[in-house]
Amino acid sequence: MSAASLHAHGKLNRSAAYASIAVASLLAGLKIWAVIQTGSAAMLGSLADTGLDLIASLATLAGVWVAAQPADNEHRFGHGKAEALAAMFQVVLISISALTLAVRAGAQWFTGARPSSADDGIAVSLVAIGATMALLVWQRRVIAKTGSLAIATDHLHYKSDLVLNFAVIAALALDQYAGVPSADAVFGLGIALWLGWGAWRASQAAVEQLMDREWPDERKARFLEVVARHPELKGLHDLRTRSSGHHDFVQFHVWVDPEMTVRQAHDVMDGIEARLMLEFPGIEVLIHPDPEGHIDTESDSAAEVDLLAELHAPHLRGS
């Protein structure tokens, strides 16, 4: 990815992080007041979640700022994994929020405590819903353009906040207006379970990136299709892929005519790289040419050679 694109993506990601911090700060102040007014477990859970939102948003800002820094001598593959680290930090905070809320709601269930001043709590929750929806719209636009893992995790968290705020409204209304006992505690426990499930889902993408998980099969298949369009190639093996932030890395061995000169093989590799970078922006490619039929070790993925040959045999045979 060019320096200009990297800068543009970094600027967009930071704008989403700043917006997240602003929304969390506003809602934290409103919910502190609402908890004092209502004593609601569901509202307290919403406040705890918003407080952690604020901390998580600060971590997101740090993560996207570091991830946007260009590669240097100590980080030759860039700083993209800072986003995955920020996402994991958010997961920890979401988990803490869920556990704390579950304990508080359980205590309220057993003591029979009930909230008060439902009108105040409902009004604050409606404001929170409006502000959160506006933030989600902007985050979705940023994610579509940058693919930021940290912003995507923050987006998932704020999506859960919508459900949380609707649950707070339902809990207060049922308890205060419908006379349903323990509704607040039940909704508090439900919100805790929802947050826990959200933390589990959010952790998956971050862990996969930190562990250098291979690309999804569909993306690898599309990648192989692009490689197969080059008539000089006779086969491909030892394909390895990974992602780091919005950077993608791929390396593989290709078979070429053993009679090619080094310069000819180099020109072929340059052509492949140029075509791949057009269809996969931001990719970093490392290609190793081998004489046709050569496989370095038994551990090389013969299945990849077979797949490419089966799907694109006319291209690979130069016919």
N, C-alpha and C positions, 0 to 999 in steps of 0.2 A: 504494500500500500504506500502511495506517495506521501511525502511530508505534508502536502496541502490537505489531502484526504484525512490523514491522521489528525491534523489540527482541527478540521471541520467536525469530525466525529467526536473528538474530545470536547469541543465547545458545546455541541448538542447534549452530550451526556452530562456535562457540568450544569447546563441549564435545567435539565430534568432533576438533578440532585438538589439544586438551589430551590426549585419549586417544591420539592418534597420537604425540605427543611422548613420552608415558610408555612406550608400547610400544617405540618406536625406541630410547629410552635403555636400557631393560632388555636388549633384544636386542643392542645394540652392545657392552655390557659382556660378555655371554655369548660373543659371537662373537670378541671380541679374545682371550679365553682359549682358545677352540677353535682359532683360527688358530695360536696359539703351540704348542698341543698337537699339531696335525695337520700343519701346513705345506701344507694342501690349497689348490689354486688355486680350486676351486669354493667352498670355505669363505671364502677371501680375497675372492672376488667377492661372496659373500653379505654379508660384513662391509662391504665398500665400499658396497654398495647400502644397507645399513642405516644407515651413517654419513650417506649422502646423504639417506636417508629422514628422519633427524633434522633436517638442515638444511632440507629441503623442508617438513617439518611446521611448523617455526618460521616459514617463509615463508607457509605456509597460514594459520597463526594471524594473522599480520600482515595478510594479504590479506582474510580474512573480517572482521577487526576494522574495517579501513578501509572495506570495502564496506558494513558495517552502519551507518556514519555517515549521518545524514540530509543531504539536499541543503543547500548553503549558497550564499552569494553568489558564490563562486568556482567552484563545481561545481553548477550549477543542475540538471543531470540526475542528480545523485547521485554516488556513488563506486563503483558496481557493477563497473566494469571493473578495480578492484583485484584482484578474484578471477581475472580472465583473466591479469593480469600475474603473480600468484602461480603460476598454472598453468603459464605459460610458463617461469618460473624453475625449476619442478620438472622440466619437459621438458629443460631444459639440463643439470640435474644428472643425470637419468636417462641422458642421452646420454654424459656424461662417464664415468659408472659403466660403461656398456656398452663404451666404447672402452678404458678402463683394464683391464677384465677380459679383453677380447679379446687385448690385448698380453701380459698376464701368462700367460694360458692358452697362447698361441702359444709363448712362451718355454719353458714347462714341457714342451710337446710336443717341441720340438727338443732340449732337454737331457735328457729322459727322467726328470726328477725325479718322485718319487711321494710321496703323503701317508702319514702314519702315524697311530696312535691313532684309528682309525675310530670306535670306540665313543663317544669323547668328542664327536666331530663330529656323529655321528648323534643323540646325546642332546640336544645343543644345538639341532639342527635341529628335533627333535620339540617342544621347548619353544617354539621360534619359530613353528611351525605352529599350536600351540594359541593362543598370544597373538594371532597375526595373524588367525585366524578369529574370535576374540571381537571384535577391533577392526572387522573387516569387517561384522559383524552390526550394530554400532552405527552405523557410517558409512552403511550402507544405509538405516537408519531415518531418519537425519538428511537424507540426500539426497532421500528420498521426501517429506519435509515442506518442505524449503527449496529444493531444486533447485540447491544451491550448486555452481558449476563448479569452484572450488578444492578442495572436499571430494571431488567426483566424480573429479577427477584424482588426488588422493591415494588414493582408493579403488582406482582402476585400478592404481596403483603397488603397493599392498599385495596386490592380487590376483595380480600378477606375482610378488610375494615368495613366495606359496604354491607356485607352480610352481618357483621358484628353490630353496626349501628341500627340496622333494621331489627335485629334481635333485641337490642336494648329497648327500642320503642315498643315492641311486642310485649316484652317482659313487664315494663312499667304500666302499659295499658291494661294487661290482663290482671295484674296485681291490684292496681288502684281502682280501675273502673269496672272490671268484671268480677272482682272479688275472688280470683283464683289464688289460693294460698301456695306459697313456695314457687310461684311462676318465675320470680326473679332468680332464685337459686338454680332452678332447672335450666333456664336459658343461660345462666352463667356457666354451668357445666357443659352445656352444648357448645358454647362459644370456645371454651377451653379445648374441647375435642377438635373443633374446626381448626383452631390455630395449630394444634399439634399435627394434624394431617397436612396442613399447608406447609409447616416446617419440613416435614418428611419429603414432600414433593419438591420443595425448593432446593433441598440438599442434593437431589439426584444430579442435576445438571452441573452443579459446582464440583461435586466429587468426580464426575466423569471427566471434567476438564482438567482437574488437578492430577488425575490418574492417567492423563493422555489417552483417553478412550478413542478408538477408531471412529471415523465418520460413520453416519448411518448408511446402511446398505444401498438405499436409493441414491444417495449422493455419490457414493463410490461408483455405482453403476453408470451414472451420468458422466463422472470423471473419466471412466474407462472408454466411454463412447467418444469423448472428445479426443483422447489419446489415439484411439483407433483410426481416426480420420487421416492420420499421417501415413502416406503410402510407404515410406522408407522403413517403417517399423515392422519387425517380423514377429514380435511377441513381447510380453511384459511379465515381470515377476518381482517378488519381494516388495510389494506395494505397502507403504506405511503412511498413515495419515494421523493428524492430531490438530487440535485447536487450542489457542491461547488468547483469551479475550476475543477481539474481532480479527485476530490474525489466524490464518490457516497455514499449516505446514504439510507438505507431502513429499515423499521421496520414493523412488522406484528404479528398478533396472529395466532396460529395454534391449531387445535384440536388434542388431543392425547387421548389414552386410559385412562380413569379416574382411572384405577387400577394401573397405572404405579407408581413406586416410584419416588421421586425427582431425585435420581441419574440416573434412567433409562431415565426420560424425559430430563435431562441435557445431557446425551450421545446422544440422538436423535437430540437435538438442535445443538450439536457440529458437528454431521455428516452433517446436513443440511448446516451449515455455511461453512464447508470445501468444499462441493460440489459447493455452490454458488460462493465462492471466486475463484474457478478454472475457472468458466465460466464467471465471472464478476470481473476481476482483479481490485484492488483498492477500492472495495466495503467495506463498514462498515455496519454490520448487527446487528440488535437488534430484538430478537425473544421472544415473550411471549407465553408460553404454557397455554392452557385452556383445561378443561375436555370436551370431545366430546359433541357437541350440545350447548355449552355455548357461548352466545354473551353478551358482557359487557353492551352495551347500544343500544338504538334504532338507534343511529346515525352510528353504524358500517355498513360497506358496505356489505349488504346482497347480492348485485349483484356480488361481488367478490367471495363469497362463492358459489353462483349458477354457475358462470362462471367456476370456478375451478372444481366443481363437474361434470358439463356437459362435459367439454373437457377431463377430466382426471379421470373420475369416477372409472375405473378399478384400477388405482394406488392408489387412495385415499381409496378405500374399501379393499385394501389389496388382491385383486383377480388377 
